[in-house]
Amino acid sequence: MLLKGFGFSGYRSFGDELTKIAPLGKVNFIIGKNNIGKSNIINFLSEQYSYSLSRVLNIQSRHINQQKDIPFESVDIHLSKKTAGRRIAFPVFKNEIEEYINKKLPDDNRHRSHREIAKKLFSSEFFADDKDDVWFTYVFDPNTGKFTLSLSLVDIANVLQDDEWYALWSTLTQKSAGAKIQHWVPQTIKKLAFVPSSIPIIEVIPAIRKIGASGTQSDDFSGEGIIERLAKIQNPPLEAQVEKEKFLAINTFVQEVIENKSAQIEIPYDRDMILVHMNDKTLPLESLGTGVHEVVILAAAATLLEDTIVCVEEPELHLHPSLQRKLIKYLSDSTNNQYIFTTHSAHLLDAVESEIFHVTQVNGSSVVNSIMNTKDRSTICNDLGYKASDILQANCIIWVEGPSDRIYLNYWLAAKNNKFIEGVHYSIMFYGGRLSSHLSGLDDDEINERIDDFISLRNLNRNAVIIIDSDKDSSRKHLNNTKKRLEEEFYKGPGFSWVTSGREVENYLDESLIEKSVLAVHPSAFKILAKGRWNNLLKYKTKSGRKEKTANKVKVAKHYIDTFEADLSILDLDERVAELCDFIASCNDS
């Protein structure tokens, strides 16, 4: 990852409290109301991060305007009743601490005690936060123009015993003697302190984007100069033919966006517009609508850039929700940049795996919280003014009778298409077999009986699939009336019903392997009573031979999926899972 995380304070709307933007993934969203401070995070990254890091490293950065001693204008100063210090911070995450210490102190028996001392130091309140991540914070000194570690040597000296400080210091510095406050503590901290070793390239794509006129040049990626850039990679010189791959990648994206495999973009000889060829017609890009026009700018910029932290303001402008998701998916899957988006759109949050940061204001200062769970995501939607009826529903819901069905279903879906994520691309909900007589797959206005008698599952999500155990004990038996009604209602769509081809979901499993799972989960079990398509495979006889029992469905399911590989060849399982995967994909515009 180009940037794992960073912290800062004392910048514009951000006050004296250290703001942490971490952990960062490949795709990151900064979300919040208008005028709350989202853009200030982007501004800090583009205007302050490289300069501050160069001052911490005490080097000159090629990304800094050398004519300015300090790139910090009056508009950048935090204004409030409280004094706010300018800081920058860098993290070492909990799962990286041991590896980081091993780099500082070799992983051998001679340094084992020293590594334990370093861990003790890092676990103190001066470094570790409430997530046990370690942060190194540097504060700006206006007298020297440098950033130095923000620590009280006197306070931190009490974290370790004198002999521990000396042992760590002498090992790290290869020195002896010295004094605790003057040498051991500051020199040890300096040796152990983390700071990124290189300054990343950071580009901002502003919210105002427009393709420039013929011949325009620009250093930014707002759309000005994009025709010239595309022309160069459309017909690159012989020694730069690899650039052609970027042009082809942008073409592929355009085909996906407008859902037309014949579409091709072209820069004409005069370089006065972008043309799109499709269906034996040639049209200027502008004629395809503002949304496509806008998204091509973003895709082109992201493809032209490489190994760059790309900050994009409000990518959702002029874009339909499905187009928003296509854009984010393309950027995530088809480019090697890292992305930080500021947005008001809740539609982007489940487009790909991402990190989400929620910006609010407390006592006049901007505050950032990392979103870690569904409850926090719900808070974001409320903060942005979304209601459940505005967002409509999850992309797709699969209704199953109970928890063991969910376990097997996720197991089979992963075997067929491991890109689907439960809670993002689909959700699984339980209806319980005994409740089925009170449920309906129709909308409220389609139900003939009184509404009090039936609950419409379509009210929770119109894109729905229901999986029903046939409960048949022979091929001659028929579905009961309730199951038949639900089967017919769900096939009216969008979605379908899946009635098991055997007695129940467990009959899609290898019979000998499910017996092994039953015996493993229930030590008293001797063997299952019967095998076969129409038998209950969870009934077993005890070793004493005196009792017949039914195995715990959930425990057997967990043991089975953890122990054995999925086999989709049983009965019609492969066909039904493939049908389900196609439906989930269609619900997610993929």
C-alpha angles and dihedrals in degrees: 000000000000093000122017095186145307142203134211144168141188096044123128108297093003115092136199096300112096110252112213121204100187154174096022122196131189090277120036132176127205106196135179146108125305118284092014099119105269094127091049089067089055090045091052092051095047099038107025112022099072093043093048093047091049089054091050089050089041092229136120113254121215087216093063125088099244092204091071120071092200120013091212117116129192089258089061095059115105110241118205141107091273126071112246122203121214109243140162124196138190127201137222105197124227094253091050100048097090093048090047092052091047089057090053094041115029116247099248135112093259091064099036095105091046091053090052090052090051090050089051090052094048092049091059123105090255092069114011122076129203090282092052090246115141119234128193110203124196123196125208118245109205090198096060100022089231136116117235132182111282100228138123106231092200093053097043091047089074093061093079135034117253093252090050092052091048094047092050094043096048091048094050098041101029087228134124138206113017129128130280103239096029099045120359099053103038096039093046092050091047091053093047098040117112125224126159110262097219138037113240126223110251125191128182124211104199126220092248105073129171135156107249127231125267114298096012117145128199140172092214132064101239091118098273108123094011093122091057091047093050092046090056094054093040091063107015123176119265094263091054102045090130087074088069088072089066092054090050090050091054089049090053090052092051089053091053094046097051091033093233120122092197094061118117129172121218137182107220124223093264091053090218099127146358113261126205120205117200139141090010090301133108119214135169112253091244091066091065092068138266093278096059090040090055097044093051089058090054095043092047093049092047092049095046090051119071133193089358135136100238116198113197122190116214100339089181095071110128091353127125112229092253090052090049090056093046090052095050092045091052092050091048098046104031108038134057098221128108115238134211114184129189109207148158092203121108088189091076096055096083099033094102138346104292148153116249128204122191118209120204135155126248120183092343097310129102116249128192127208125187111232110232106162147026093264090058091049089053089052089054091054091050091048091053092049097253119149125199089253090053094054088040104200147325112287095257138353127205114200116210132173098241150345097280089057089055091052093053093042094055088046092055095042090053090052091051101037119001093186093078115096122201110234091026108050096018142357129216121217132182124233100173117228094249092057095055093095088065096047133085136194091209130090117259093256091053096054111101098197123072111290091236089066098056137041113213111223087195089072088069095045133350092204098071142151125189125204113205129188108229090214087203116150094197140019090251095062121095130221114266117252096258094053091044091052093050091047091055094043095051092048088063084073166145080208134010145241125256114205111189116252089221133037095289143337093285090064088072088069131088104268096217091049094048088052089054089051092050091050091047094050095042111040090189092061119107102182141328114268100236143356130211143090095284100040132095102250093194097066112099142175119236123238090252088058092223101103140047115208140174118239123237103267097208096046092048091048093051092048092048097051093042093051109034136047118245117264111198095179095087116110110316094328097119092050094049095045089049089052090050092049091051090051094049090049092051091050090054097046091243 
